[in-house]
């Protein structure tokens, strides 16, 4: 007999079973990731100490890689280069400057504390084999080899390698570790975030936000960017708003990664009925962290103050006709090709709505000036109790 999944009376029970499966699968993936990072940490510590004590020469690392392959050909990722990555990982993140900086930032409650990794407490989903635990007692292991900053376990070993290879400053390294976890970035997404200088754009001084946006949504200072990099659209130098909008919709996944994964796409050319007429908002989103509708208007020309009035009209229509009782006031983002800072300042000074101006660029340009400190981003994570477990 064929079971109708839609009407089966056991659906709620089945949903519970599915939730159990998904929870344990997530825990298993987390445990595997922790084990991978801890392996890199302890191998890096062991080999680093041998080299520093002049017990091993440079050629010994190559011999180690060959030995591992000979003893167990099924093991992958144990080339000379990979082992040196593990040494770099340990040397960098066990260094006094890095530990002091991480603790100064107070990344999250207990996040930056040193943890004895031989612990097998399941509350932290930290699994270490007895053999690995025995290694910690090895006479050649440095005292800090059995300790690791807990927030280093929050992203993948692959992401750590990208960050170490691309970022030379401690603050950048810490930011991208936290940002990769917060946005659940995969390898290519993280690589693009670094190339697009997300570090500077996220932490820059958000001057192009209205006062009401800043006071109503203090988190917007960190969550919303005043510059979007849209190189993935492949736009010609001259393009119409319709082409820009259609390109964004066709590349919505990349666009949301650029905006932030808290954005949920709802509609394009969203109709708003006011006074018997239909007005259309270019793009409509919902923001999970801010719990509000977000209207985005696209302009391929330089910012004009009249555009801001149009956007504020859309926000009023959204709040009066579509906003639900459990949602916060709608936010408006005017995304334009160019803008005069003085004109923007004048326009936003009189804005009575939670709005902001954002410029878009069709090419990656690295080298933004950082004006806001990393402390503000870590405070945001702590204040909003971001769950890393």
Kinemage of the C-alpha trace (Angstrom):
@kinemage 1
@onewidth
@group {chain A} dominant
@subgroup {mainchain}
@vectorlist {calphas} color= white
{ca unk a 1} P 0.000 0.000 0.000
{ca unk a 2} L 1.367 3.393 -0.960
{ca unk a 3} L 1.645 5.934 1.891
{ca unk a 4} L 0.506 9.474 1.240
{ca unk a 5} L 3.277 11.558 2.791
{ca unk a 6} L 1.174 14.711 2.737
{ca unk a 7} L -1.695 13.335 4.829
{ca unk a 8} L -0.003 10.658 6.933
{ca unk a 9} L -1.083 11.059 10.570
{ca unk a 10} L 2.443 10.185 11.702
{ca unk a 11} L 4.036 13.146 9.917
{ca unk a 12} L 4.772 14.997 13.163
{ca unk a 13} L 6.462 11.898 14.583
{ca unk a 14} L 8.438 11.445 11.389
{ca unk a 15} L 9.530 15.082 11.570
{ca unk a 16} L 10.927 14.443 15.067
{ca unk a 17} L 12.929 11.479 13.782
{ca unk a 18} L 14.259 13.565 10.898
{ca unk a 19} L 15.283 16.308 13.327
{ca unk a 20} L 17.173 13.765 15.457
{ca unk a 21} L 19.005 12.498 12.352
{ca unk a 22} L 19.933 16.011 11.256
{ca unk a 23} L 21.116 17.038 14.725
{ca unk a 24} L 23.404 14.032 15.033
{ca unk a 25} L 24.683 14.487 11.500
{ca unk a 26} L 25.573 18.090 12.346
{ca unk a 27} L 27.313 16.948 15.541
{ca unk a 28} L 29.231 14.306 13.599
{ca unk a 29} L 30.377 16.857 11.012
{ca unk a 30} L 31.454 19.196 13.804
{ca unk a 31} L 33.378 16.405 15.533
{ca unk a 32} L 35.152 15.523 12.280
{ca unk a 33} L 36.076 19.168 11.736
{ca unk a 34} L 37.385 19.476 15.297
{ca unk a 35} L 39.442 16.304 14.876
{ca unk a 36} L 40.896 17.606 11.601
{ca unk a 37} L 41.959 20.915 13.143
{ca unk a 38} L 43.321 19.270 16.285
{ca unk a 39} L 45.314 16.851 14.142
{ca unk a 40} L 46.850 19.775 12.274
{ca unk a 41} L 47.527 21.556 15.561
{ca unk a 42} L 49.319 18.661 17.255
{ca unk a 43} L 51.257 17.503 14.225
{ca unk a 44} L 52.311 21.107 13.658
{ca unk a 45} L 53.360 21.433 17.308
{ca unk a 46} L 55.341 18.212 17.281
{ca unk a 47} L 57.231 18.923 14.047
{ca unk a 48} L 57.740 22.598 14.916
{ca unk a 49} L 59.419 21.690 18.182
{ca unk a 50} L 61.705 19.173 16.459
{ca unk a 51} L 62.828 21.816 13.969
{ca unk a 52} L 63.248 24.569 16.563
{ca unk a 53} L 65.404 22.287 18.714
{ca unk a 54} L 67.543 21.488 15.664
{ca unk a 55} L 66.660 17.803 16.011
{ca unk a 56} L 65.265 17.817 12.477
{ca unk a 57} L 66.723 19.413 9.394
{ca unk a 58} L 64.665 20.764 6.477
{ca unk a 59} L 64.885 17.462 4.571
{ca unk a 60} L 63.364 15.490 7.434
{ca unk a 61} L 59.894 16.934 6.764
{ca unk a 62} L 60.028 15.536 3.223
{ca unk a 63} L 61.141 12.193 4.634
{ca unk a 64} L 58.210 12.315 7.071
{ca unk a 65} L 55.763 12.884 4.209
{ca unk a 66} L 57.242 9.950 2.308
{ca unk a 67} L 57.130 7.751 5.424
{ca unk a 68} L 53.455 8.496 6.037
{ca unk a 69} L 52.598 7.683 2.417
{ca unk a 70} L 54.589 4.460 2.543
{ca unk a 71} L 53.063 3.297 5.816
{ca unk a 72} L 49.496 4.183 4.864
{ca unk a 73} L 48.912 5.057 1.195
{ca unk a 74} L 45.221 5.700 1.953
{ca unk a 75} L 46.087 8.829 3.948
{ca unk a 76} L 45.615 11.963 1.844
{ca unk a 77} L 46.833 15.493 2.466
{ca unk a 78} L 50.187 14.655 4.009
{ca unk a 79} L 52.599 16.170 1.544
{ca unk a 80} L 55.613 18.216 2.628
{ca unk a 81} L 53.662 21.379 1.818
{ca unk a 82} L 50.662 20.262 3.925
{ca unk a 83} L 52.850 19.498 6.917
{ca unk a 84} L 54.482 22.921 6.688
{ca unk a 85} L 50.957 24.420 6.662
{ca unk a 86} L 50.344 22.661 9.970
{ca unk a 87} L 53.581 24.035 11.375
{ca unk a 88} L 52.514 27.516 10.267
{ca unk a 89} L 49.084 26.979 11.847
{ca unk a 90} L 50.571 26.031 15.195
{ca unk a 91} L 53.331 28.657 15.211
{ca unk a 92} L 50.954 31.464 14.257
{ca unk a 93} L 48.073 30.727 16.610
{ca unk a 94} L 50.162 29.666 19.585
{ca unk a 95} L 52.245 32.840 19.388
{ca unk a 96} L 52.031 35.266 22.281
{ca unk a 97} L 50.895 38.249 20.119
{ca unk a 98} L 47.994 36.275 18.658
{ca unk a 99} L 46.835 34.869 22.001
{ca unk a 100} L 47.023 38.296 23.643
{ca unk a 101} L 45.090 39.928 20.793
{ca unk a 102} L 42.386 37.247 20.834
{ca unk a 103} L 41.946 37.559 24.585
{ca unk a 104} L 41.910 41.366 24.402
{ca unk a 105} L 39.025 41.211 21.934
{ca unk a 106} L 36.980 38.997 24.277
{ca unk a 107} L 35.599 37.349 21.156
{ca unk a 108} L 32.802 35.560 23.003
{ca unk a 109} L 32.323 34.403 26.584
{ca unk a 110} L 35.107 31.832 27.110
{ca unk a 111} L 35.682 31.730 23.355
{ca unk a 112} L 39.297 32.829 23.409
{ca unk a 113} L 40.389 30.851 26.432
{ca unk a 114} L 43.006 28.182 26.080
{ca unk a 115} L 41.497 24.712 26.299
{ca unk a 116} L 43.243 21.475 27.196
{ca unk a 117} L 42.534 19.455 24.068
{ca unk a 118} L 42.974 16.058 25.699
{ca unk a 119} L 39.516 16.591 27.178
{ca unk a 120} L 36.851 14.275 25.812
{ca unk a 121} L 33.872 16.229 27.080
{ca unk a 122} L 30.975 15.750 24.691
{ca unk a 123} L 29.512 19.132 25.662
{ca unk a 124} L 32.071 20.707 23.346
{ca unk a 125} L 31.856 17.826 20.873
{ca unk a 126} L 35.613 17.439 21.213
{ca unk a 127} L 36.864 13.927 20.456
{ca unk a 128} L 40.529 13.075 20.865
{ca unk a 129} L 41.938 9.565 20.697
{ca unk a 130} L 43.891 8.060 23.638
{ca unk a 131} L 46.953 7.856 21.406
{ca unk a 132} L 46.763 11.575 20.691
{ca unk a 133} L 46.313 12.262 24.391
{ca unk a 134} L 49.466 10.249 25.086
{ca unk a 135} L 51.375 12.416 22.623
{ca unk a 136} L 50.682 15.463 24.770
{ca unk a 137} L 52.911 13.936 27.435
{ca unk a 138} L 55.759 13.345 24.995
{ca unk a 139} L 58.952 14.885 26.279
{ca unk a 140} L 59.451 16.687 22.982
{ca unk a 141} L 56.065 18.411 23.019
{ca unk a 142} L 56.090 22.069 24.138
{ca unk a 143} L 53.846 22.967 27.114
{ca unk a 144} L 51.353 24.860 24.918
{ca unk a 145} L 50.955 22.017 22.423
{ca unk a 146} L 48.011 20.634 24.359
{ca unk a 147} L 46.251 23.997 24.297
{ca unk a 148} L 44.316 25.692 21.533
{ca unk a 149} L 42.136 28.792 21.384
{ca unk a 150} L 38.614 27.402 21.219
{ca unk a 151} L 37.394 29.792 18.532
{ca unk a 152} L 39.935 28.257 16.125
{ca unk a 153} L 37.706 25.178 16.065
{ca unk a 154} L 34.807 27.185 14.653
{ca unk a 155} L 35.779 27.064 10.999
{ca unk a 156} L 37.274 24.381 8.773
{ca unk a 157} L 40.881 23.398 8.236
{ca unk a 158} L 40.490 24.368 4.575
{ca unk a 159} L 39.337 27.847 5.573
{ca unk a 160} L 42.241 28.194 7.996
{ca unk a 161} L 44.688 27.463 5.182
{ca unk a 162} L 43.070 30.129 2.990
{ca unk a 163} L 43.183 32.710 5.786
{ca unk a 164} L 46.814 31.984 6.656
{ca unk a 165} L 47.799 32.218 3.002
{ca unk a 166} L 45.914 35.445 2.309
{ca unk a 167} L 45.984 37.515 5.504
{ca unk a 168} L 49.154 38.855 7.088
{ca unk a 169} L 47.657 40.865 9.972
{ca unk a 170} L 46.319 39.399 13.209
{ca unk a 171} L 43.077 41.387 13.108
{ca unk a 172} L 42.363 40.230 9.571
{ca unk a 173} L 42.992 36.613 10.515
{ca unk a 174} L 40.702 36.809 13.535
{ca unk a 175} L 37.996 38.619 11.560
{ca unk a 176} L 37.862 36.078 8.747
{ca unk a 177} L 37.823 33.135 11.167
{ca unk a 178} L 34.778 34.645 12.892
{ca unk a 179} L 33.152 35.885 9.681
{ca unk a 180} L 33.551 32.515 7.942
{ca unk a 181} L 31.746 30.865 10.846
{ca unk a 182} L 29.021 33.505 11.142
{ca unk a 183} L 28.219 33.371 7.423
{ca unk a 184} L 28.953 29.620 7.081
{ca unk a 185} L 31.349 30.348 4.235
{ca unk a 186} L 32.675 27.581 2.032
{ca unk a 187} L 36.079 27.622 0.362
{ca unk a 188} L 35.211 29.697 -2.716
{ca unk a 189} L 32.967 32.040 -0.745
{ca unk a 190} L 35.725 32.770 1.733
{ca unk a 191} L 38.270 33.308 -1.055
{ca unk a 192} L 35.936 35.817 -2.687
{ca unk a 193} L 35.236 37.576 0.634
{ca unk a 194} L 38.958 38.100 1.136
{ca unk a 195} L 39.515 39.297 -2.446
{ca unk a 196} L 36.575 41.685 -2.094
{ca unk a 197} L 38.125 43.081 1.100
{ca unk a 198} L 35.089 42.261 3.237
{ca unk a 199} L 37.218 42.961 6.303
{ca unk a 200} L 37.460 46.664 5.464
{ca unk a 201} L 33.927 46.986 4.095
{ca unk a 202} L 32.339 45.359 7.149
{ca unk a 203} L 34.359 47.375 9.648
{ca unk a 204} L 34.413 50.715 7.846
{ca unk a 205} L 32.700 53.723 9.349
{ca unk a 206} L 29.107 53.565 8.072
{ca unk a 207} L 28.547 57.235 7.242
{ca unk a 208} L 25.874 56.530 4.652
{ca unk a 209} L 23.212 55.334 7.073
{ca unk a 210} L 20.376 57.520 8.328
{ca unk a 211} L 20.299 58.382 12.011
{ca unk a 212} L 17.046 56.470 12.457
{ca unk a 213} L 18.641 53.357 10.985
{ca unk a 214} L 21.570 53.635 13.393
{ca unk a 215} L 19.371 54.160 16.454
{ca unk a 216} L 16.684 51.614 15.544
{ca unk a 217} L 19.162 48.978 14.410
{ca unk a 218} L 22.580 49.389 16.080
{ca unk a 219} L 23.540 46.009 14.586
{ca unk a 220} L 23.196 47.503 11.107
{ca unk a 221} L 26.549 49.175 11.644
{ca unk a 222} L 28.109 45.740 11.309
{ca unk a 223} L 25.550 43.744 9.355
{ca unk a 224} L 24.956 46.095 6.405
{ca unk a 225} L 27.669 47.106 3.945
{ca unk a 226} L 27.775 50.499 2.266
{ca unk a 227} L 29.540 49.028 -0.740
{ca unk a 228} L 28.614 45.950 -2.786
{ca unk a 229} L 30.961 44.187 -5.193
{ca unk a 230} L 28.970 42.692 -8.091
{ca unk a 231} L 31.718 41.442 -10.386
{ca unk a 232} L 29.915 38.104 -10.748
{ca unk a 233} L 27.211 39.812 -12.865
{ca unk a 234} L 29.597 40.523 -15.724
{ca unk a 235} L 27.857 43.834 -16.451
{ca unk a 236} L 28.906 45.976 -19.432
{ca unk a 237} L 30.207 49.447 -18.658
{ca unk a 238} L 26.880 50.968 -19.680
{ca unk a 239} L 23.822 49.081 -18.442
{ca unk a 240} L 20.178 49.693 -17.626
{ca unk a 241} L 18.480 49.195 -14.272
{ca unk a 242} L 16.451 46.316 -15.706
{ca unk a 243} L 19.641 44.503 -16.728
{ca unk a 244} L 21.131 45.089 -13.293
{ca unk a 245} L 18.005 43.759 -11.570
{ca unk a 246} L 17.686 40.717 -13.835
{ca unk a 247} L 21.382 39.956 -13.399
{ca unk a 248} L 21.028 40.037 -9.615
{ca unk a 249} L 17.991 37.736 -9.707
{ca unk a 250} L 19.825 35.307 -11.980
{ca unk a 251} L 22.797 35.319 -9.617
{ca unk a 252} L 20.802 35.550 -6.395
{ca unk a 253} L 22.958 33.043 -4.507
{ca unk a 254} L 26.110 35.083 -5.138
{ca unk a 255} L 24.266 38.325 -4.381
{ca unk a 256} L 23.085 37.040 -0.996
{ca unk a 257} L 26.590 35.837 -0.147
{ca unk a 258} L 27.769 39.384 -0.924
{ca unk a 259} L 25.027 41.044 1.142
{ca unk a 260} L 25.119 38.523 3.975
{ca unk a 261} L 23.374 35.186 4.371
{ca unk a 262} L 20.792 36.652 6.767
{ca unk a 263} L 19.067 38.129 3.716
{ca unk a 264} L 16.156 36.060 2.393
{ca unk a 265} L 14.966 36.926 -1.118
{ca unk a 266} L 11.203 37.475 -1.409
{ca unk a 267} L 10.352 39.208 -4.672
{ca unk a 268} L 11.476 41.347 -7.601
{ca unk a 269} L 9.492 44.337 -8.833
{ca unk a 270} L 7.349 43.833 -5.753
{ca unk a 271} L 3.925 45.512 -6.233
{ca unk a 272} L 2.722 48.057 -3.669
{ca unk a 273} L -0.879 49.223 -3.930
{ca unk a 274} L -1.370 52.816 -2.757
{ca unk a 275} L -4.229 55.148 -3.666
{ca unk a 276} L -5.474 52.919 -6.427
{ca unk a 277} L -2.073 52.863 -8.137
{ca unk a 278} L 0.581 50.144 -8.283
{ca unk a 279} L 4.176 51.011 -7.440
{ca unk a 280} L 6.990 48.523 -7.768
{ca unk a 281} L 10.010 48.034 -5.504
{ca unk a 282} L 13.004 46.580 -7.375
{ca unk a 283} L 13.957 43.905 -4.816
{ca unk a 284} L 12.357 42.824 -1.555
{ca unk a 285} L 14.148 40.803 1.118
{ca unk a 286} L 13.592 39.732 4.700
{ca unk a 287} L 16.490 39.981 7.140
{ca unk a 288} L 16.559 37.188 9.715
{ca unk a 289} L 18.838 38.852 12.269
{ca unk a 290} L 17.065 42.223 12.130
{ca unk a 291} L 13.617 40.649 11.715
{ca unk a 292} L 12.386 43.141 9.151
{ca unk a 293} L 11.592 43.629 5.484
{ca unk a 294} L 14.364 45.193 3.406
{ca unk a 295} L 13.510 47.083 0.235
{ca unk a 296} L 16.348 47.615 -2.255
{ca unk a 297} L 16.075 50.187 -5.017
{ca unk a 298} L 18.603 50.002 -7.846
{ca unk a 299} L 19.982 53.043 -9.673
{ca unk a 300} L 22.584 52.864 -12.425
{ca unk a 301} L 23.222 56.602 -12.212
{ca unk a 302} L 24.675 58.900 -9.572
{ca unk a 303} L 22.660 59.265 -6.377
{ca unk a 304} L 19.838 61.791 -6.579
{ca unk a 305} L 18.074 62.937 -3.365
{ca unk a 306} L 14.725 62.387 -5.092
{ca unk a 307} L 15.525 58.653 -5.201
{ca unk a 308} L 15.614 58.609 -1.420
{ca unk a 309} L 12.112 60.075 -1.260
{ca unk a 310} L 10.848 57.309 -3.519
{ca unk a 311} L 12.433 54.668 -1.309
{ca unk a 312} L 10.951 56.172 1.863
{ca unk a 313} L 7.525 56.077 0.199
{ca unk a 314} L 7.984 52.344 -0.443
{ca unk a 315} L 8.966 51.760 3.186
{ca unk a 316} L 5.841 53.509 4.424
{ca unk a 317} L 3.723 51.364 2.109
{ca unk a 318} L 5.428 48.185 3.288
{ca unk a 319} L 4.986 49.074 6.965
{ca unk a 320} L 1.324 49.988 6.594
{ca unk a 321} L 0.196 47.182 4.307
{ca unk a 322} L 2.586 44.224 4.648
{ca unk a 323} L 4.613 44.377 7.860
{ca unk a 324} L 3.448 41.809 10.424
{ca unk a 325} L 2.950 42.549 14.101
{ca unk a 326} L 6.047 40.577 15.129
{ca unk a 327} L 8.320 42.333 12.631
{ca unk a 328} L 10.415 45.480 13.036
{ca unk a 329} L 10.123 48.590 10.821
{ca unk a 330} L 11.214 48.060 7.237
{ca unk a 331} L 14.670 49.140 6.073
{ca unk a 332} L 15.466 50.731 2.725
{ca unk a 333} L 18.737 50.403 0.804
{ca unk a 334} L 19.329 52.612 -2.206
{ca unk a 335} L 22.000 50.890 -4.278
{ca unk a 336} L 23.538 53.222 -6.844
{ca unk a 337} L 26.504 53.298 -9.189
{ca unk a 338} L 28.027 56.467 -7.778
{ca unk a 339} L 27.315 59.097 -5.135
{ca unk a 340} L 28.610 62.452 -4.012
{ca unk a 341} L 29.394 62.185 -0.270
{ca unk a 342} L 28.213 65.709 0.486
{ca unk a 343} L 24.895 65.202 -1.332
{ca unk a 344} L 24.409 61.915 0.530
{ca unk a 345} L 25.107 63.599 3.871
{ca unk a 346} L 22.592 66.361 3.231
{ca unk a 347} L 19.912 63.906 2.111
{ca unk a 348} L 20.364 61.507 5.036
{ca unk a 349} L 20.388 64.321 7.607
{ca unk a 350} L 16.720 64.930 6.819
{ca unk a 351} L 15.728 61.307 6.307
{ca unk a 352} L 12.997 60.244 8.719
{ca unk a 353} L 13.217 56.551 7.795
{ca unk a 354} L 15.731 53.729 8.461
{ca unk a 355} L 17.542 54.057 5.147
{ca unk a 356} L 21.058 53.844 3.773
{ca unk a 357} L 22.943 54.482 0.557
{ca unk a 358} L 25.111 51.724 -0.879
{ca unk a 359} L 27.366 51.956 -3.908
{ca unk a 360} L 27.902 48.968 -6.155
{ca unk a 361} L 31.039 48.190 -8.122
{ca unk a 362} L 31.350 45.705 -10.962
{ca unk a 363} L 35.012 44.896 -10.255
{ca unk a 364} L 36.956 43.694 -7.253
{ca unk a 365} L 39.048 46.523 -5.826
{ca unk a 366} L 41.199 45.731 -2.833
{ca unk a 367} L 42.698 48.324 -0.539
{ca unk a 368} L 39.854 50.045 1.292
{ca unk a 369} L 40.706 52.253 4.265
{ca unk a 370} L 39.729 50.653 7.552
{ca unk a 371} L 38.133 53.089 9.962
{ca unk a 372} L 36.238 50.970 12.444
{ca unk a 373} L 37.966 48.646 14.889
{ca unk a 374} L 37.607 44.878 15.014
{ca unk a 375} L 36.379 45.252 18.579
{ca unk a 376} L 33.019 46.492 17.292
{ca unk a 377} L 32.474 43.330 15.265
{ca unk a 378} L 33.331 41.042 18.166
{ca unk a 379} L 31.074 43.052 20.485
{ca unk a 380} L 28.260 42.561 17.968
{ca unk a 381} L 28.792 38.797 18.068
{ca unk a 382} L 28.781 38.767 21.855
{ca unk a 383} L 25.792 41.101 22.255
{ca unk a 384} L 23.731 39.073 19.826
{ca unk a 385} L 24.780 35.808 21.450
{ca unk a 386} L 25.815 34.190 18.194
{ca unk a 387} L 25.710 30.455 18.775
{ca unk a 388} L 28.859 28.725 17.618
{ca unk a 389} L 28.094 25.342 19.135
